[in-house]
Amino acid sequence: MMEYQSRGIDTNQTGIHEDLDKTVRKYLSTEFQKPVAEHSKATFEQVQTVVDRWQGPLILDSCCGVGESTLALSQRHPEALVVGIDKSAHRLGKNTAYGDSNERCLLVRADLNDFWRQAVDAKWQLSRHYILYPNPWPKQKHLQRRWHGGPLFPSIIALGGQLELRSNWRLYLEEFARALEISGHASSVTELAADSVPITPFERKYQATQQALWQLQSKLC
């Protein structure tokens, strides 16, 4: 029996949610009808202008927080344009602590509920998609607030690319892997090496408290 509880996660859930399969299938077979906000459209148009000028691979760093990971990924993948998205202006405003960005590193304040759908409509095809340490919503009643249990999961699939998630809660990734399996995509969940160089503040904090960290990888196209 898998042990899902990880220090630092307070949850009343001991295994994969009993409603996960039903919930994922529901969202895979329906279209999310919520209108896209006008300010989200304006933001996306600005990003699309940059993407249209770019001729190389495109990487998305979703839930990028302060943007430390976005800069690290642009250094790791010098051939790509890396777009970091976060909804918090406060978090993005802290980016100066992590060095200067470059022309291949774009930080954007946006709501992913709108941004992902617009990116799909614009036919973006990512080379890589990172979702690093998303809010786990660990209470059992919050399944549909997790990315794999909500209406935006089909958008993640449609954006394609090499998908990588990281979390200090293995169950989150095990559930995500099951959602991918339902959608016809294989994935792997492995423990992140304890001596790996942290690329987000959360990762650094979790390593400092000796928590086990996990990563999911899946090739979506």
Secondary structure, DSSP 8 states (H G I E B T S, - for coil): ------TT---S--SS-TTHHHHHHHHHTS-------HHHHHHHHHHHHHHHH--S-EEEEET-TTSHHHHHHHHH-TTSEEEEEES-HHHHTTGGGG----TTEEEEE--HHHHHHHHHHTT---SEEEEES-----SGGGGGGSGGGSTTHHHHHHH-SEEEEEES-HHHHHHHHHHHHHTT---EEEE--TTS---SHHHHHHHHTT---EEEEEE--
